[in-house]
Amino acid sequence: MKKLMNWSILLLVLFSLTACVAATNKDPIRVKCPSCGYEFDYNYEGP
């Protein structure tokens, strides 16, 4: 049972890391201002 628990935790950690890597693309994010409706590109330069 402990072996199954370790494998499931390992798979969960690997899945979360791959999801983070897939989400950090370099394409600009399209943002729309809720008050005036102006649309612009936002480039996130985070850590």
ABEGO torsion letter per residue (X at the ends): XAAAAAAAAAAAAAAAAAAAAAABBABBBBBBBAAAGBBBBBBBBBX
